[in-house]
Amino acid sequence: MAKRMALMLVAVLLFLALVGGFKFFQIRAAMSQGGFKAPPEAVTTVVAKQEEWDVPLTAIGSVAAVNGVTVSADLPGLVQEIDFDSGKWVSKGDVLLRLDTKQEKAQLAAAEAQVGWSKVTLARAKDMVAKGITPQETLDRAAADSKQADAHVGEIRATIERKTIRAPFSGVLGIRQVNLGQYLAGGAPIVSLQALQPVYVNFNVPQQEIGKLKVGGPIDVTSDAFQGTESGRIAAFEAVVNEATRNVSVQAVFDNSSRKLHPGMFVEAKLSRGAHLSVVPLPASAISYAPFGDSVYIVADLKDEKGKPYRGVRQQFVKLGGARGDLVAVTSGVKPGEEVVTSGVFKLRPGAAVIVNNTVLPGSNVAPKTEDT
């Protein structure tokens, strides 16, 4: 029994030795051939071509009214009359609201009576001075009292006028913030008033772009709040560069005849730099974006470790400009005539072997339209 077990053990050891030796020589043969090689990756490519692009400068801005205020009460008082509706257009000088002036009108009546009495006193003093009955001082005092009475009447009338709130300029009213019979404190808001023609658009641009822009230059704005584009012109530049951001504030003016632009609206501004830029447009799918730099893969004839040629890719870092539809402008890093990978870049690495299959190419339309699926 022990002899049989020994023979079986020897047989098992011999079998393991044969299998191990076979695998050893198999692995050594594979290593001598350069190890495992990944199969070529299927990619699409495009031959780079140079074009002249007018790359506009884009910026984010906000709309502001040339004239825009929150109409408020100058003096305290009770709301006696409201003469406007929310959201309506008003002209300069239109009455918006009247406060109660009963007390001021009573004071005005008393002041006017005092004016009458002061005039009678003044006339009497003149007559008596002329006859030598009273001294000149009496006449001077009567003249001063008469002027003071007139001034008091003017003051009360001005107070009554100030309690009539009028539109300071033509524009569109906002939502009414007061009610009839409500007590308003001095400075309390009544309604917002915004002049929509014209309007300003304020935005910031980097300091290196200021030399490429000029006052009167064209500017277009778009927004998700309306369809189409509104056109205007640059009106002014801020005289001081922001030390924290190194940006310069720019103000553009729009006639806003369509009244699409409203104060506080978010818009995207596009400004022409007035010069053309030589770029190599590539599909956006060709760009490999990374924190350490954007890059593309260029197909080239490479050699492996044994000097055997093959079709592979090399990674090339690039600088990007603007975009048009599906295309991105490459300003440096790619030369005209080079074959650039346009899809499948996510699975590539420098030196990887590739097979070009351009049966189906990625989109390269400068003005793509969304398909209704």
Buried (B, 14 or more C-beta within 10 A) or exposed (E): EEEEEEEEEEEEEEEEEEEEEEEEEEEEEEEEEEEEEEEBBEBBBBEBEEEEBEBBBEBEBEBBBBBBBEBBBBBEBBBBEBEBEEEEEBEEEBBBBBBBBEEBEEBBEEBBEBBEEBBEBBEBBBEBBEEEEBEEEBBEEBBEBBEEBBEBBEBBBEBBEBBBBBBBBBBBBBEBBBEEEEEBEEEBBBBBBBBBBBBBBBBBBEEEBBEBBEEEBEBBBBBEEBEEEBEBEBBEBBEEBEEEEEBBBBBBBBEBEEEBBBBEBEBBBBBBBEEEBEBBBBBBBBBBEEEEEBBBBBBEEBEEEEEEEEBBBEBBEBEBBBBBBBBBBBBEBBEEEBBBBBBBBEEBEEEBBBEEEEEEBBEBEEEEEEEEE
